[in-house]
Amino acid sequence: MNRFPLWKYVLIGVTLVIAFLYALPNFFGEVPAVQVSPIRTTETVDTALLGQVESLLKASNIAYSGVELAGNSIKTRLASTDLQIKAKDVLQNGLGERYTVALNLVPASPAWLSAINAMPMNLGLDLRGGVHFLLEVDMKAALEKAAIRYQNEFRTELRSDKIRYRRISREGDAVTVDFSTRDQRDAAIDKLGTVYPDLAFIPGDQAEGFTLTARLKPAAEKQVQEFALQQNITTLRNRVNELGVAEPVIQQQGTSRVVVQLPGVQDTAKAKDILGRTATLEIRMVDEQADPQALAQGQAPFGTEIVPTREGTLIAVKKDVVLTGDSITNATPGFDNTSGQAAVHINLDGKGARIFKDATRENVGKRMAILLIEKGRAEAITAPVIREEIGGGRVQVTGMESAQEASDVALLLRAGALAAPMQIVEERTVGPSMGAENIAKGFDANIWGFMAVVVFITFYYRMFGLFSSIALAINGFFLVALLSMLQATLTLPGMAAIALTLGMAIDANVLINERIREELRNGATPQAAINAGYERAWGTILDANITTLIAGFSLFWLGSGPVRGFAVVLCLGILTSMFSAVTVSRAMANLTYGRQARLAKLSI
């Protein structure tokens, strides 16, 4: 009656071993580390750089516990924060400006646990420490950037219909076109009004001619600002990935601000430096008349600027931008069919394809530079001679040093640049010592709460209270193991949810134990009372937990930030408690009493 088949005991044993192994890394904590990553995201780290890092540390007599390649960065483990800061200074001076050297924290769990992918759960900013930024998007600059794009497109549209104009100028977010005659202006209104329904066109009569001023309509302005905010959030996410931060928080706040939380990162200056890193593409014409000797001396012709090439030479490119990365709809790595070189295949939107087609048609025989602009520095990836008109909206960029570089450039171009500048309006650092204090307090709260429950339940239900207490402890291990396996982020509200879950989990055992007592009072035999207690209490336990689970799902669905973290831990705790309170505790009861055929009394 009260015996489990062997497979059930094996199943419980296996789950206990797995839970123990995957919960274990959380007890090793974290150690200070220094992270080295390249400034340019197209560069990769290798074993040569790893050896250089080790040589610099050994030359400075800095003891380290390990150096490892992690993604596109190198992480060096150190014994203390003093050594961490000293190592950072040594590496920054030794490696130069090509690399970012930042302070970080890494798990201290042994290699054999990492080999089975047993990692500690991620800790939030309030537990692990880190940096918090509140950034504000410059919406005025976003509108001005849109005006610059329209300024370039107006030239193409008017030329395609052979509508003559004197000049196109921009002031702020307004674009003004000057005409010699009223007929020219009226023709431009008909053409541009059809192509750009989001713009409001205001004609003007001047003594020296006729003007047409274009501005975004209010609805279009709002759309541009919303797009700028969302694109900036997407770009920031891509930049944060380079920091190796586990579970960063990047979310919108209000209509123009973005919250960025980077747990584990202690170097505010380096975090700001990497957040500001973006890459975009610009296509400009090369000034063929520029004197190479003058360029070497930093003297560029009027209307041009000097840009280095991948080969180490200098070229002069015109300041007028033919096309920007805003027109890119997709960028994928590949190879050139002719030479077999690594290349990036770019797809342009309709307007971009039309502009590129016109530019290549009008400049056959001239050089066109494709610039990659990253961290405010422009570099000519390639500057080929235009052999013929290129249409269809598909462009191939060659000049990549490797397939990996082509893949990295394609990623950067897909991510795009910041749609508008951002400024930090608030920043704060949560030190690891404060995070450790929060962890200690949360841990103490859970331990004391658990001990209070164990003392009461064991005193009140004797042996069955002991079964319930062991099941409660196992439930805690299951919950920690699940959070670690899912790589969920634990915050202070999450620790509160663990305490709440452990307090609620004992309810199921209380229902079972009281049902067994009731059956004994009604004259049932001990074996029958155990069976009835578990079988008949199951329906009530299921109903009670489902209603709490619905509340947890609602918190996760409607909440955000800490509320969602609380909801995740609560829902997982409910699922683990149903297994431990019913199946695990009954397994212990069956092992203790199930084989006694003439059981006379229960310790309950």
Summary of the structure (lengths in Angstrom):
residues: 604
radius of gyration: 33.0
end to end distance: 19.0
largest distance: 114.6
contacts: 1976
relative contact order: 0.11
helix: 52%
strand: 24%
